[in-house]
Amino acid sequence: MTRPLIADDFVGEWQLDRLIADRTGAQSGTFKGQADFRATGDDTLAYDETGLLTLDHGPVLTATRRYVWAFEGPRVLVAFEDGRAFHAFTPQGHAAGTDHPCADDFYTVRYDFTAWPRWTASWTVKGPRKDYVATSVYER
């Protein structure tokens, strides 16, 4: 895909598989579920994720996340459900998102849209007690 993706490209349900690789060896895991993008206004999408989180040393848990994606020009501004800013990126090719500091932790993300409509988001998280990579694969 040579052009940046637009809101309509994401609308609908996506199968979501996430691998969580903990570099400290404390606890790795997987998430299997779905992500649903739904239009909530002009160039704005609600992102709802639900599925099962399985960690090495714990029970299987139901997990959910909600975000708001606002498309402004070629960029997507991602906010938490309550409207606080999270990060931004351009949905095209290999894309680095803006970093997100959270208390003592630091989140960085890289997207890969080169195999569209299959795409990935890889988060690297570092902090005093965190050092992991969570890679999410989205497919129709």
Secondary structure, DSSP 8 states (H G I E B T S, - for coil): --S---HHHH-EEEEEEEEEEETTSS--EEEEEEEEEEEEETTEEEEEEEEEEEETTS--EEEEEEEEEEEETTEEEEEETTS-EEEEE--SSEEE---EEETTEEEEEEEEEEETTEEEEEEEEESSS-EEEEEEEEE-
